[in-house]
Every structure is written in structure tokens, then in C-alpha cells.
Amino acid sequence: MNSLRAEEEASLKGGDDAVAWVKEDLCIGCDQCTIVCDDDAIELFDKPLASSIMKVEVNRKARVLREPCTGCKLCVLACPTDAIIMIDR
């Protein structure tokens, strides 16, 4: 399993032609991406939580700021839920 993950990580696009993108439905707002981002290109924001089961009004989500993002892929590697992917700029 680790070798499969290593192959996936090696095949990630990055650099000047790529930018990180957060899949909101997978983001748990854990703040790991903002900790590893040296470019200050990720911010957390509060999103209303539409759930009648949980008594929580907001849920934190990550958002990538396109301009400062250098495409280094650190956030992708740090995300525990694979919510961050690299896309073409």
C-alpha cells in the first residue's frame, strides 16, 4: 500500500503551471495544510453546516489562494483526507 501511495505522490503535477485545489466535501478543516504552506496561500473559512443531526453551526474548510500558491504540493502531501489536489493554473 505504501508503494502505491508513493507512486501517486510522485506522479502529482506541480510547479509554476499547477495550483492546489480543495475539494470542500472532503475537507475536515484540520489546519494541516495551512501549517505546511510556506507561501501563506491557504486560508480557513467558516461554512454553515447543514445538518440536523450535529449541533454545530459552522464547519471550517480550507481555500487556496491562487496567486501566492507556487505549486509546491506540500499541502497535498499533508492533507489526511486527500481533499487537496493539483490542477492546471
C-alpha positions in Angstrom: 0.0 0.0 0.0 2.8 2.4 0.8 4.4 1.9 -2.6 1.1 2.7 -4.3 0.9 5.9 -2.3 4.5 6.8 -3.2 3.7 6.3 -6.9 0.7 8.6 -6.7 2.7 11.3 -4.9 5.5 11.1 -7.4 3.0 11.5 -10.3 1.4 14.6 -8.8 1.8 17.7 -11.1 3.3 20.7 -9.5 5.4 23.8 -10.2 4.6 27.1 -11.9 1.9 25.5 -14.1 -0.1 24.0 -11.3 -2.1 25.3 -8.3 -3.7 23.4 -5.4 -7.4 23.0 -5.2 -9.5 21.9 -2.2 -12.4 19.5 -2.6 -14.7 21.0 0.0 -16.7 17.9 0.6 -13.6 16.0 1.7 -12.0 18.9 3.7 -12.4 18.5 7.5 -10.8 21.8 8.4 -7.9 20.2 10.3 -5.5 23.1 9.5 -2.6 20.8 8.4 -2.4 22.4 5.0 -2.0 25.9 6.4 0.7 24.7 8.8 2.9 23.3 6.0 2.2 26.1 3.4 5.3 28.3 3.3 3.6 30.7 0.8 0.6 31.6 3.0 -1.6 30.5 0.1 -4.2 28.7 2.2 -6.9 30.1 4.4 -9.6 28.6 6.5 -13.1 29.9 6.4 -16.3 29.0 8.2 -19.1 27.4 6.2 -22.6 26.9 7.5 -23.2 23.3 8.4 -26.4 21.9 7.1 -27.0 19.0 9.4 -29.9 18.4 11.7 -28.0 15.6 13.5 -25.0 17.6 14.7 -25.4 20.6 17.0 -22.6 22.5 15.2 -23.4 25.7 13.3 -20.3 26.1 11.2 -17.6 23.9 9.8 -14.2 25.1 8.8 -13.0 24.5 5.3 -9.7 25.3 3.5 -9.4 27.6 0.5 -6.4 28.0 -1.7 -5.4 31.5 -2.9 -4.3 31.1 -6.4 -1.8 34.0 -6.7 0.5 33.1 -3.8 0.4 29.3 -4.5 3.7 28.2 -6.0 2.5 24.6 -6.7 4.9 23.0 -4.3 2.5 20.2 -3.4 3.2 20.3 0.4 -0.4 20.8 1.2 -1.4 17.8 -0.9 1.0 15.6 1.0 -0.1 16.9 4.4 -3.8 16.5 3.8 -5.1 13.5 5.8 -8.3 13.1 3.7 -6.8 13.7 0.2 -9.1 16.7 -0.1 -6.4 18.8 -1.9 -5.4 18.1 -5.5 -3.2 19.9 -8.0 -4.8 21.4 -11.1 -3.6 23.3 -14.1 -3.2 27.0 -13.5 
